[in-house]
């Protein structure tokens, strides 16, 4: 499983979360404490928002702990909203196109988890994409495909509803293929204004997610696991939750996907 961090608030240097703390995201890339595997060395990525509507994006296939460019960028870049991810592959080659975050227009998305039985439903889900969605497919991961499903489901106007509907499509595709859904979804997404996150699983093992206030300007951080267990007031996000963070505060709502019927392309 992967590790990730996201932040919204007053502009801070990316290093304040990604590289500098004692259990920073870089530290978690080779010594995670709450993941099935302590090593997340199959690439990394950053998506950050600045003066333009669309995010900047930097991804590479090196282990995050061994890339000096990443450390230099994090030391120099200030942002009020960013997503950062270190990857432990559950499927798909180690390539830039398969590294998170994924972006489309002003939206960015990253994921920790997996679609169980993906190889059995990948074709059905890809066939169900709109032509525009399929044209955006660059990599081979279940995470990127889930992002494109959300876009098809109206992400730009209804983020929470889009995640619910995309989740239902995946679960329905599993049932059509003859097996019970096995989905783990702890993900973050943003349009440059708000930061959203979901923690959900079809079993009792949703990947971990924590939140804490950060900085002096009302900022808030979301992380797979805390970067400093002694210095922050970290609170776990409950399973089956959808989180929205804005400049005005944070809300947490129940996340309960409804069954749907997947319309397969002929």
C-alpha positions in Angstrom: 0.0 0.0 0.0 1.1 3.6 -0.6 1.5 6.6 1.7 0.4 10.1 1.0 0.0 13.6 2.4 -2.2 16.6 1.5 -2.4 20.1 2.8 -4.7 23.1 2.6 -4.1 26.5 4.4 -1.7 29.4 4.3 1.2 28.8 1.9 4.0 26.7 3.4 7.1 25.1 2.0 6.4 21.6 0.8 9.4 20.4 2.9 7.5 21.2 6.1 5.4 18.1 5.5 7.1 16.1 2.8 10.8 16.0 3.8 11.6 17.8 7.1 9.6 16.1 9.9 11.0 13.1 11.7 8.4 10.8 10.2 7.8 12.8 7.0 6.4 11.4 3.9 10.0 10.7 2.7 10.6 8.8 5.9 7.4 6.8 5.4 8.6 5.9 1.9 11.2 3.5 3.4 9.9 3.0 7.0 6.1 3.2 7.1 4.6 2.1 10.4 0.9 1.5 9.5 1.1 -0.2 6.1 1.3 -3.8 5.0 4.7 -3.1 3.7 7.1 -0.6 5.3 8.7 0.2 1.9 7.0 2.4 -0.7 9.8 2.7 -3.3 7.9 2.4 -6.7 8.0 6.1 -7.5 6.5 9.3 -6.1 4.7 12.4 -7.2 3.7 16.0 -6.2 0.8 18.1 -7.4 0.7 21.7 -6.1 -1.4 24.7 -6.8 0.0 28.2 -7.3 -1.0 31.2 -9.4 -2.6 29.1 -12.2 -5.9 27.1 -12.0 -4.2 23.8 -12.9 -1.7 22.2 -10.6 2.0 21.8 -11.2 3.0 18.1 -11.4 6.3 16.3 -10.8 6.5 12.5 -10.9 9.4 10.1 -11.2 10.1 6.4 -10.8 13.0 6.7 -8.3 12.4 5.8 -4.7 11.5 9.1 -3.0 14.3 8.9 -0.5 17.0 8.8 -3.2 15.9 11.7 -5.4 17.8 14.9 -4.6 15.6 16.8 -7.1 12.5 16.1 -4.9 14.2 17.4 -1.8 15.3 20.6 -3.6 11.9 21.2 -5.1 10.2 20.8 -1.7 12.7 23.2 -0.1 11.9 25.9 -2.7 8.2 25.5 -3.5 5.6 27.2 -1.3 1.9 26.3 -1.8 -1.3 26.7 0.0 -2.7 23.4 -1.4 -0.7 20.3 -2.4 -0.8 16.6 -2.7 2.2 14.3 -2.3 2.4 10.5 -2.8 4.9 7.7 -2.5 4.0 4.5 -4.3 4.0 0.8 -3.4 2.6 -0.9 -6.5 -0.3 -3.3 -6.2 -0.4 -3.6 -10.0 0.9 -1.8 -13.0 4.5 -1.2 -14.0 6.8 1.3 -12.3 6.5 4.2 -14.8 5.9 7.9 -14.6 2.4 7.4 -16.1 1.5 5.1 -13.2 2.8 7.4 -10.5 0.4 9.5 -8.4 -1.0 12.1 -8.3 -3.0 12.1 -11.5 -4.3 15.3 -13.0 -6.9 16.5 -15.4 -7.5 20.2 -15.9 -7.7 21.8 -12.5 -8.3 18.4 -10.7 -5.7 16.2 -9.0 -6.1 12.8 -7.4 -4.1 10.2 -5.5 -5.0 6.9 -4.0 -3.9 4.4 -1.4 -5.6 1.0 -1.8 -6.6 -1.2 -4.6 -9.5 -2.6 -6.6 -9.4 -6.4 -5.8 -9.8 -8.6 -8.9 -8.9 -5.6 -11.1 -7.6 -7.8 -13.9 -11.0 -9.4 -14.2 -13.0 -6.2 -14.5 -10.5 -3.8 -16.1 -11.8 -4.2 -19.6 -15.5 -3.7 -18.5 -14.6 -0.6 -16.6 -12.5 0.9 -19.4 -15.2 0.1 -22.0 -17.7 2.0 -19.8 -15.7 5.2 -20.0 -16.8 8.0 -22.2 -14.7 8.6 -25.3 -13.2 11.7 -23.7 -12.4 9.7 -20.5 -10.8 6.9 -22.4 -8.7 9.3 -24.4 -7.2 10.6 -21.1 -6.0 7.1 -20.1 -2.2 7.2 -20.0 -1.1 4.5 -17.6 -2.3 1.1 -16.5 -3.3 1.4 -12.9 -6.6 0.9 -11.2 -6.1 4.2 -9.5 -5.9 6.3 -12.7 -9.0 4.4 -14.0 -10.9 5.2 -10.9 -10.0 8.9 -11.4 -11.4 8.8 -14.9 -14.6 7.1 -13.7 -15.0 10.0 -11.2 -14.6 12.5 -14.0 -17.2 10.7 -16.1 -19.5 10.8 -13.0 -19.5 14.5 -12.8 -16.5 15.3 -10.6 -16.3 19.0 -11.6 -19.8 19.7 -10.2 -20.3 17.1 -7.5 -17.1 15.7 -6.0 -18.7 13.6 -3.3 -21.4 12.3 -5.6 -18.8 11.4 -8.3 -16.7 9.4 -5.8 -19.9 7.6 -4.6 -21.0 6.8 -8.2 -17.6 5.7 -9.3 -17.3 3.4 -6.3 -20.7 1.9 -7.0 -19.6 1.3 -10.7 -16.5 -0.6 -9.5 -18.5 -2.7 -7.0 -21.2 -3.5 -9.6 -18.6 -4.5 -12.2 -17.2 -7.0 -9.6 -20.6 -8.6 -9.1 -21.2 -8.8 -12.8 -17.8 -10.7 -13.1 -19.0 -13.2 -10.5 -17.2 -12.2 -7.3 -17.9 -10.0 -4.3 -16.3 -6.5 -4.4 -12.9 -6.1 -2.7 -12.2 -2.4 -2.8 -9.9 -0.4 -0.6 -10.1 3.3 -1.1 -8.2 6.0 0.9 -7.8 8.8 -1.6 -7.5 12.6 -1.8 -8.7 14.9 -4.6 -8.7 18.7 -5.2 -9.8 21.3 -7.7 -7.4 23.9 -6.3 -10.0 25.4 -4.0 -11.1 22.6 -1.7 -9.5 19.4 -0.6 -11.5 16.2 -0.4 -10.7 12.8 0.9 -12.4 9.4 1.3 -11.6 6.5 3.5 -13.6 3.4 2.6 -13.3 -0.4 2.2 -15.7 -3.2 1.4 -14.1 -5.1 4.3 -13.0 -4.0 7.8 -9.5 -2.9 6.7 -9.7 0.5 5.1 -6.2 2.0 4.8 -5.4 4.5 7.5 -6.0 8.2 7.3 -5.3 11.0 9.9 -5.9 14.7 10.1 -4.4 17.5 12.1 -4.3 21.3 12.2 -1.0 22.6 10.8 0.7 26.0 11.0 -0.5 29.2 12.5 -3.0 30.2 9.9 -5.7 27.6 10.2 -4.2 25.1 7.8 -5.0 21.4 7.9 -3.1 18.3 6.9 -4.3 14.8 5.9 -1.8 11.9 6.0 -1.8 8.2 5.7 0.1 8.2 9.0 1.2 11.1 11.3 4.6 12.8 10.5 5.1 13.6 14.2 3.3 11.6 16.8 4.5 13.8 19.7 4.0 17.3 18.2 0.6 17.2 16.6 -3.0 16.6 17.6 -3.6 13.8 15.1 -7.1 12.4 14.8 -8.0 9.3 12.8 -10.6 9.7 10.1 -13.3 7.0 10.7 -13.8 4.3 8.0 -16.6 5.0 5.5 -16.1 8.7 5.7 -15.9 11.5 3.1 -13.9 14.6 4.2 -14.1 18.1 2.8 -11.6 20.8 3.8 -12.0 24.4 2.8 -10.6 27.7 4.0 -13.5 27.9 6.4 -13.1 24.5 8.1 -13.5 20.7 7.8 -16.6 18.5 7.5 -16.7 14.7 7.7 -19.8 12.9 6.4 -20.7 9.2 6.1 -19.7 7.5 2.8 -22.0 4.7 1.7 -22.1 3.8 -2.0 -25.3 2.6 -3.5 -25.5 -0.4 -5.9 -25.8 0.5 -9.6 -26.0 -1.4 -12.8 -23.0 -0.9 -15.1 -23.8 -0.1 -18.7 -21.2 -2.0 -20.7 -20.1 -0.9 -24.1 -21.2 -3.2 -26.9 
